Amino acid sequence: MTFIWLYVATSLLLGIAAPVQASSDEAVSVTSSNLSLSGSLRLPAVTSKVPVGLIIAGSGPTDRDGNSPMLPGKNNAYKLLADALAAQGIASVRYDKRGIGNSVPPGMNQADLRFEMYVDDAAAWIAKLRSDGRFSTITVIGHSEGSLIGMLAASQGKADAYVSVAGIAKPAGQIVRDQLRPQIGSMAALWQQNETILASLEAGKTVDPLPSPLATVPGLAGLYHPSVQPYLISWFKYTPSAEIAKLSMPMLILQGTADIQVGLAEANALKAAAPRAQLVVVEGMNHVLKHVVDMAQQAASYSDPALPIVPDVPNAIASFIRTVK
C-alpha cells in the first residue's frame, strides 16, 4: 500500500500544576466501520476522574507516537506529549490511524480510503472515552492533518474542547500548490499540468492517466497516483478555517515559529475564523514540537527521540484542559 505523504514529501521536489507520577501505556482499541483501531492510553497515577486528550496524528504513515517509516529514525513527539500531559494529571489516548501501524485491515485497498473515514474513526474514539467512567472531560488534540480531522470529529462526537497543533487554515489543495510552487513553479509545462490536476481534483474529478512529463516525476506521480486521487478529492473539499468557525466549544490553537511545513499565517487565519479560540505561538518550535535554531537541527529533530518537545506545548495544553468543564 502506498501512503499519502503531503506535508513532508512535497518538500522533496501558562500556570503549571504540580507534577504527578505517570503510569505506563495501556493497550486500547476501538471498532470503527468493522475495523479495530489500535491505541495507547496513558493514565496519570491518580484514582480520581481525570481529563483525557485524544491525540490525532498528522499526514502520511505517522503512527501513534509521531514516527514514520519514511524517516530514518524516531522523534516520538506524540509519546513525549502523552508523557508530559500525564505528569500534569491529564490522561491521553494516541492511536494508529486507519491503514497505519497496527490499524491495517487485511487486504486494505488505498483507493477505498476517504478523509471522512479518519473523522468517523476519531469520533468512535470520542464515544469510547465518553463511556469510560475514569474521564471527566474529553479534549481532541489534532496535529497537522489531524487538526482538520479533529475539528470535524470534535463536532461529530460532541467533544468538550478542541486543540489544533500546527494545523492549516486553507484547503489542502492550496497547501499543495504553495509547497510545490518553489519546486516546479519555474517549469511552465509541469506547473500547468500540476494545476490542471489540482483543479480537477478540487472539482471532484479524477485524472487518469496522468499526463507526461508529470507522470515521469516520481514525487508527483506518487502524490497524484490514481489510487490516491479519491482520497485527495475527499480531503480537498474541506476548508479548515470554515470548519473551525462552526465550533462552539473551548478551543486552543498552537503554532511554532520555526515550523517549515505550516506557517504562522495558518494559525492566525484559524484564530481570525474562530475569535473565541486561544492562540499560543511558541518561539523556536518546529513541526514535530521540537526547539530548533537552524536547518541542520530541523532535519535532525525529525529523527531524534532524545530531543524533548518544547515544554510550552504540554504546559499550554494542560492549562487549557484544566479550564474545560
NORJO-V433791 format. One record per run of one state. SS is the DSSP state (H for helix, E for strand, - for the rest). FROM is the first residue (numbers start at 1). LEN is the number of residues. If there is no record, write none. Layout:
[[SS	FROM	LEN] [SS	FROM	LEN]]
//
This chain:
[[-	1	8] [H	9	4] [-	13	9] [E	22	11] [-	33	2] [E	35	10] [-	45	5] [E	50	7] [-	57	20] [H	77	11] [-	88	3] [E	91	5] [-	96	14] [H	110	3] [-	113	2] [H	115	16] [-	131	4] [E	135	9] [-	144	1] [H	145	13] [-	158	3] [E	161	5] [-	166	6] [H	172	13] [-	185	3] [H	188	15] [-	203	11] [H	214	3] [-	217	1] [H	218	6] [-	224	2] [H	226	11] [-	237	3] [H	240	5] [-	245	5] [E	250	7] [-	257	7] [H	264	10] [-	274	4] [E	278	5] [-	283	2] [E	285	1] [-	286	4] [E	290	2] [-	292	3] [H	295	7] [-	302	7] [E	309	1] [-	310	1] [H	311	11] [-	322	4]]
//
